[in-house]
Amino acid sequence: MDRVNNFAFKIATANGTGSASANGLIMQAIFRMGVPVSGKNVFPSNIQGLPTWYEIRVNKDGYTARTPTFDLMVTLNPATYQRDVSEVHQGGWLLYDSTWPFDKQLHRPDVTYLGVPLAQMCNEAFKGVRERILMKNIAYAGALAALLNFDTDIIRALLKEKFSKKPALMDSNQKAVDLGYNYAKEHFNCPLPIHLQPLDKTKDAILIDGNTAASLGCVYAGATVGAWYPITPATSLMEGFKGFCQKFRIEPGTNRNRFAILQAEDELAAIGMVIGASWMGARAFTPTSGPGISLMSEFIGLGYYAEVPAVIFDVQRTGPSTGMPTRTQQGDIMTCAYASHGDTRHICIYPADPREAFEFAVKAFDLAERFQTPVFVLSDLDIGMNDWMVPKLTWDDSYRPDRGKVLSAAELDQAKSFYRYLDVDGDGIPYRTLPGVHPKGAYFTRGSGHNKFGGYTEDGEEYSEVVERLDRKIQRAAKFVPQPVTRTAPGAKMGLLTIGGCHGACIEALDLLSKDGIPLDYMRVRGFPFGEDVATFLDSHEITFIVEQNRDGQLRNLLLLETGVSVAKMESVRYNGGFPISASHIITGVKAKIEKAA
Amino acid sequence: MTYIAKPKIHHPALQKNAIGLVRRDYEGAITTLCAGCGHDSITAAIIQAFWELSIPPHKVAKLSGIGCSSKTPTYFLREAHGFNSVHGRMPAIVTGANAANGEVIYIGVSGDGDSLSIGLGQLSHAIRRNVNVLYVLENNGVYGLTKGQFSASADPGSTSKKGEANTMDAIDGVLLALTLGATFVARSFSGDKAQLVPIIKAGLMHKGFAFVDVISPCVTFNDHEGSTKSYAYTREKNVEVVQADFVPPMAPITTDYEPGSVRNVMLHDGSWVRLRKLAEDYDHADRDRAYAYIRERAREGEVLTGLLYLQPDSSDMQEQNNIVSEPLTRLPYESLCPGNAELQKLQARFR
């Protein structure tokens, strides 16, 4: 197998030592060489000291899903030597800090050990404990540059850009890169068989994480109020929003903010603030994760029943309870679809990557205001916090927000009467008014029983009339949510259906399965409620493998509940361990199901 | 409650305010609370205050949580948008609403269960943020809708209707508000409209969180002997220490009171609150001394009322967050979206 531009490596360090900037440098350098690349940050819920890893996959064909084994391991944390050694491919390489001897017991005959005295070199070259630790990271990046054939001009340029305002730092970083680079050149056969060659496959792409992209979407959608409670892995979404607002949303002349960011006392308050702001007519959102959704549930029911828009980003992490806060999962599919007590059903949209996170963020506000209801954007830790290579974002300047049916003061002046929950147009969506606009627009927003005129009711028929309309309203949204993405394989009798961030691994698995004589048609659902084409896809295949990242097959269960398709037509293929799903998980799962059936 | 619907037509001789509205224009639906409920008297005071201030009703948003008290926004200002939210969570709604549009006048109505138990956290943080709202806590010491359980404001030793004694200490909303830095703290009694109306007016005009605890007897579940929130007990024990009069902007400041005991405090819009000290050793401008005095008198069995603390020049949430003066809800989309050219430029940082 050709190993050029087709390999994966992993860097093991301790949290809080500054390895993130070295890993970022490596990712960016590969990307700028025009070679498709992806990075997965496997980090602990900890500030300093616990093991952390960074995984980088280089793939000329653009497969960027996670791989669970590695050609090269950079192991700099003695606490994880044993585990790190075990994850190296047969015939692979292991780079370690040879300042100290490497435990002989951990030697594998099928792995080549590359010792670089990183600590020793940095102790000699740099002063001060902090700088020595930081530069050790940059030095391993230098060694990798030699071993993997990085373009050293690109590294130099990156350092120059990064430290343009701090020339002293640029010099020490360059010095550290050179230390590692020169040592590797002198002592090893550089480059290794796994290495980089410049390509031309990234020029129309960017490297971006989903939280940053989603926050940019919020800015472009015209959101003005963000309320939140800090939670991994959603925190960087609000940090991103703040950064972009400080760049784009400061009123000239006054230096005042055309936005409000409210750090709430908890998630209950965060969603309450969003509902309050949306009720007043602002575009408002909250980023959170599973535990936050649990806390928000009561308010979500209010938003649904009282018909107040809200946009909720659920950057999913591993549950239940606190779970594994720094690991990914698609564990909130069911919770979000039916959040809160009583009969509810919520519009959910499922981005697969940061580009969709950007686009769907905008879409979410349009849907929330059009349908006057809370809308969930279900991202996950992998999409939200890892850097993905995606096509550059573009913006249609003719876009204008869909504010839905909101009556203006002039319209209210003309109106004979206004009743908040009356289905005037027969589409299930009533007209809405905003506070402070017009005396005729006044009504009582309430989570208690109400009739179509907005009055309090305890009358069964009046109550039913409103909730039946609500059901029709939300079901109609199936036509307005992002439609499924499909791909057909010639001769396929079976299908594979997935959701969100599984997309990349599924595409890779489909290609490999097809080579193995198992062609599968493909569908990725992108919105809930599901449209008819989802049921049609399931109906038209003998069997469909439902691929997702949780224990219980939540997507399959939702499909069973909502499409009416028989359970016999769906086979669940799932992974729940907290790492982003790999093609190998899917291939193994699909093959096992086929064998079992045969 | 009564079953007779109110007529919509007004008598032509009814007195009009500065914007030509009569008091009836500030009313709402007919109350569904028990006859004699203290909350209805508070509603009447709220109506009176809004009418006297000549505030257009539709420029007001009235919010509440859940409980008897939280039903009352239905009974005033029918032309104002109302929001009967979830239990204990009204402060979050009003916080978000205020961030989105600071031009609307906000009044939140809550109860002692809603504010001091389930909603204690939200109330505390709304005070801390100094959200610009008049927050009226209709305090009866009891859960009415669920038929008579003690609330967190029930005094130790007070007894329920069934004779059971409360063993825990009370949470006093006034002391809590003072501790958390509230900029306007008052206590009143639903049976004292003369005292309550000016406090509500001043609270509405105060920029920041105006906290008004109103003792409001529950005639059905907490008006018996042994209760410390009954009409009889409150009438006997309440001691007014600072009398507030609200003086609109432009009105002449007259000096009817003896010099030394009266202070005129200007609010942000140029209106005045005239504070008349009724207790020699009380100081409404000294948070720590006010706190100590209220506690000290409470130990003697007195319930101090009046505008107990006022800091007229604080910065509210809008200011603290440096939000533009135009409500965020009215900003044109063009001023919010940076456009494609900026997006393309920005993406250099992602390469």
Interface residues (C-beta under 8 A of the other chain):
Chain A: Q28 F31 R32 I206 L207 I208 L216 V219 Y220 A221 G222 T224 V225 A227 F248 R249 E251 T254 N255 R256 N257 R258 F259 A260 I261 L262 A264 E265 D266 L268 A269 A270 I271 G272 M273 V274 I275 G276 A277 S278 W279 M280 G281 A282 A284 E298 F299 L302 K392 L393 T394 W395 D396 D397 Y399 R400 P401 T433 L434 P435 G436 V437 H438 P439 G441 A442 Y443 F444 T445 R446 G447 S448 Y456
Chain B: P56 P57 H58 K59 A61 P73 T74 R78 E79 A80 H81 G82 F83 N84 S85 V86 R89 P91 A92 I93 V94 T95 G96 A97 N98 A99 A100 N101 E103 V104 G121 Q122 S124 H125 N321 N322 I323 V324 S325 P327 L328 T329 L331 Y333 S335 L336 C337 P338 G339 N340 E342 L343 Q344 L346 Q347 F350 R351
